[in-house]
């Protein structure tokens, strides 16, 4: 049986100072074609060096209030992924407590 390949493409349009002006991405398997985004975070594990490599980008018109929500939602998603990957319920609960604290301090919770 042949392996299947799935492609995810990220495009970054830069201004003259190499600051992102526009981000877009395509993931055809997910039904996403050239969708615009205001921010992205990508982490890749380098098993040889035993370290994570990261790309964090946001457009210059990304609002700060949206960035705070983006970070909160990313932290919550990372907590869920950590739980699925490790089944470490105790640390997952600690991470979720931090996410709640983060949201409270930034006043992100809907009243």
TORRO-543894 format. One line per field, with one value per residue (C-alpha): residue number from 0; residue in three letters; y, x, z. Coordinates in steps of 0.001 Angstrom, whole numbers, plus 524288, in hexadecimal, padded with zeros to 5 digits. Layout:
N
vopa: (NUM;...)
koltor: (ALA;...)
y: (Y;...)
x: (X;...)
z: (Z;...)
//
This chain:
111
vopa: (0;1;2;3;4;5;6;7;8;9;10;11;12;13;14;15;16;17;18;19;20;21;22;23;24;25;26;27;28;29;30;31;32;33;34;35;36;37;38;39;40;41;42;43;44;45;46;47;48;49;50;51;52;53;54;55;56;57;58;59;60;61;62;63;64;65;66;67;68;69;70;71;72;73;74;75;76;77;78;79;80;81;82;83;84;85;86;87;88;89;90;91;92;93;94;95;96;97;98;99;100;101;102;103;104;105;106;107;108;109;110)
koltor: (UNK;UNK;UNK;UNK;UNK;UNK;UNK;UNK;UNK;UNK;UNK;UNK;UNK;UNK;UNK;UNK;UNK;UNK;UNK;UNK;UNK;UNK;UNK;UNK;UNK;UNK;UNK;UNK;UNK;UNK;UNK;UNK;UNK;UNK;UNK;UNK;UNK;UNK;UNK;UNK;UNK;UNK;UNK;UNK;UNK;UNK;UNK;UNK;UNK;UNK;UNK;UNK;UNK;UNK;UNK;UNK;UNK;UNK;UNK;UNK;UNK;UNK;UNK;UNK;UNK;UNK;UNK;UNK;UNK;UNK;UNK;UNK;UNK;UNK;UNK;UNK;UNK;UNK;UNK;UNK;UNK;UNK;UNK;UNK;UNK;UNK;UNK;UNK;UNK;UNK;UNK;UNK;UNK;UNK;UNK;UNK;UNK;UNK;UNK;UNK;UNK;UNK;UNK;UNK;UNK;UNK;UNK;UNK;UNK;UNK;UNK)
y: (80000;80D53;81835;8242A;831E3;83D76;84B25;85746;863E7;870CD;87D88;889EB;896E7;8A050;8AF05;8B5C4;8B3C6;8A53F;8A6FD;89E17;8A55D;899A4;88B6A;880D8;8721D;8668E;858DF;85243;8460A;84EF0;8568D;862E6;86A65;876F3;87B29;887D6;887F1;892FD;88A8D;87D04;874B6;868B7;85FAB;8546A;84A72;84818;83A97;83AF0;84798;84481;8520B;858CB;861E7;86CA1;87652;880C0;88AF4;89528;89FE9;8ADF1;8B03A;8A520;8ABA1;8A9C3;8A59B;89AEC;896D4;894C5;88C26;884E7;88200;87D73;87464;86F23;86C53;86531;85D49;859F1;85522;84C4F;84748;844E3;83CAE;834B8;8329C;82F3D;82BAA;83393;83813;83EFD;847BB;84A04;84F18;857FA;85D1B;85FAA;866D1;86F92;871D1;87631;87F1E;884A9;88790;88DA4;8968D;89B0D;89C5B;89339;88C3A;89031;896AF)
x: (80000;80577;8072E;7FE9B;803F8;7FC52;80169;7FF84;8043D;80701;808D8;80E6D;80E10;8184E;819BD;82682;82B79;82831;81CCE;81128;8060E;7FDD6;7FD7C;7F5E3;7F57C;7F087;7ED62;7E5CF;7E308;7DC42;7D4E2;7DD04;7E192;7E967;7E29E;7E77A;7EC8C;7F164;7FAA2;800BA;80918;81003;81850;82059;827B6;835C5;8384F;846CB;8495C;83E9E;838C2;82CFC;82E32;8241F;81E84;815DE;81084;805DE;80203;80460;7F5AB;7F309;7EB91;7F198;7E48A;7E35D;7F182;7EE11;7E282;7EB09;7F51D;7EAB2;7E45D;7F1CC;7F540;7E83D;7EA82;7F857;7F2D8;7E94B;7F3EE;7FD09;7F268;7EFEA;7FE8F;8025E;7F5E9;7FBC8;7EF15;7F598;7FE45;7F31D;7EAD3;7F606;7F75F;7E8C1;7E94B;7F3BE;7EB4C;7E02B;7E981;7EEB2;7E0EA;7DD21;7E914;7E6DE;7D841;7D4F0;7C9D2;7BC81;7B49F)
z: (80000;7FC25;805FA;804B3;80588;80A9A;80817;8106D;80A42;81133;809C6;80FA0;8087B;80DE2;80D17;80964;8176A;816F6;8206A;81D7E;816DF;81311;81750;8105F;810D4;80916;80DEF;80327;80B31;81502;80A9C;80CD6;800DF;8020A;80EA3;81490;8228A;82B35;83361;833A7;83C88;8378E;83FDD;83A80;842C1;83E85;84438;840F8;84859;85254;8510D;84B86;83FFE;83ECD;8354C;83B71;83224;83288;8294F;82D2D;82D6F;83720;84261;84FE1;855C9;84B7A;84E14;85C72;858B7;84ECF;8595D;862F0;8590D;85527;86360;86559;858EA;85D5A;86A5B;86327;85A12;8659E;86BFF;85F9F;85D9B;86B9E;87316;87E46;8848F;8900B;887A4;87E1D;8895F;88D8D;87FB6;87ED4;88BDE;885FD;879EC;882CF;88A3F;87D64;8789C;885A1;8862B;87825;87ABB;86F93;87677;8717F;87C16)
//
